[in-house]
Amino acid sequence: MNSLLKFGFTFGLVGSVLLSYTNLAYAQRVSSMQAGRLLQLCTRSSGAQICEAYITGMADSVALTKVFDKNQGDSTAPAGFCIPVSTTGVQMRSAVVAWLKSKKDHLHEPVGGLVYTALHETFPCKGAEAKPAEGNAPSQSGLTESKGHQ
């Protein structure tokens, strides 16, 4: 019985170390900025471009992740959201600001997850992924480039 206890303890300890190592291998850097700070930037004219750049960067990274997944052979990987090609940075900023204002009790949380959730809830994918708008040709990467300044 004593050797069984030692085996169980050793197995548990090794398992814990391996799980910890696995979690470290997949750990990702996430901004420590709180959502309330982004909301402040987004609602000031002097911070509007910074806000739009952050939101557009988040949208681009999610869209590129989907393209990467498809290129790696995972055509079933879900899209986080489907923002129509005609949507401008100003429109995305307005949508995220409205969403954040409706979730004031979460403004102390890290900004990335909340912006992602705001875009996910505001621009859900309906059935098949969003189709490119007329007049915008798909690029070679599988994304659709919109015309004009956003």
PEPE-V762843 format. One record per residue. RES is the residue in one letter. NEAR is the number of other ideal C-beta (glycine too) atoms within 12 Angstrom. D_CENTER is the distance of its C-alpha to the mean C-alpha in Angstrom with 2 decimals. Layout:
res = [RES/RES]
near = [NEAR/NEAR]
d_center = [D_CENTER/D_CENTER]
This chain:
res = [M/N/S/L/L/K/F/G/F/T/F/G/L/V/G/S/V/L/L/S/Y/T/N/L/A/Y/A/Q/R/V/S/S/M/Q/A/G/R/L/L/Q/L/C/T/R/S/S/G/A/Q/I/C/E/A/Y/I/T/G/M/A/D/S/V/A/L/T/K/V/F/D/K/N/Q/G/D/S/T/A/P/A/G/F/C/I/P/V/S/T/T/G/V/Q/M/R/S/A/V/V/A/W/L/K/S/K/K/D/H/L/H/E/P/V/G/G/L/V/Y/T/A/L/H/E/T/F/P/C/K/G/A/E/A/K/P/A/E/G/N/A/P/S/Q/S/G/L/T/E/S/K/G/H/Q]
near = [7/8/9/10/11/12/13/14/14/14/14/14/14/14/14/14/14/14/14/14/13/12/12/11/10/10/10/12/8/16/20/12/23/22/36/23/25/37/33/21/28/37/21/16/13/11/20/23/19/22/34/31/20/34/45/28/23/35/39/26/22/31/34/20/23/29/24/18/19/20/16/12/9/14/15/11/18/17/31/30/34/27/37/26/28/21/30/21/29/21/24/36/37/22/32/43/33/19/30/37/22/19/22/15/12/22/25/17/26/22/32/27/23/38/46/30/27/39/36/24/20/30/32/20/23/12/9/8/28/24/16/21/19/12/13/19/15/18/15/10/15/21/28/26/19/28/15/14/10/23]
d_center = [50.39/49.81/48.51/46.17/44.74/44.33/42.62/40.21/39.47/39.02/36.81/34.63/34.47/33.61/30.95/29.37/29.45/27.92/25.06/24.46/24.58/22.12/19.59/20.23/19.78/16.17/15.40/12.63/12.82/10.72/11.98/14.75/14.78/15.10/13.70/17.37/17.75/15.13/16.93/20.16/19.15/17.95/21.24/23.51/24.70/24.73/21.01/19.82/19.22/17.30/15.07/14.65/14.02/11.14/9.50/10.66/9.46/5.75/6.92/9.11/7.20/5.52/9.13/10.79/9.50/11.04/14.07/14.44/14.53/17.13/19.03/19.29/20.87/18.28/18.55/17.65/14.05/12.23/9.97/6.99/8.82/11.83/12.57/16.29/17.52/19.80/17.24/17.76/15.87/18.28/17.43/13.66/14.79/17.33/15.10/12.73/16.02/17.71/15.10/15.15/18.93/19.17/17.52/19.69/20.24/16.66/16.74/17.78/14.54/12.04/10.20/6.62/6.58/8.66/7.19/4.22/7.52/9.57/8.27/8.43/11.85/13.06/12.46/12.96/14.23/17.94/19.80/19.49/16.59/17.13/20.16/20.69/22.65/26.30/27.20/24.02/24.59/22.08/21.82/22.79/19.27/18.57/16.56/18.45/19.44/20.23/23.46/24.09/22.41/19.26]
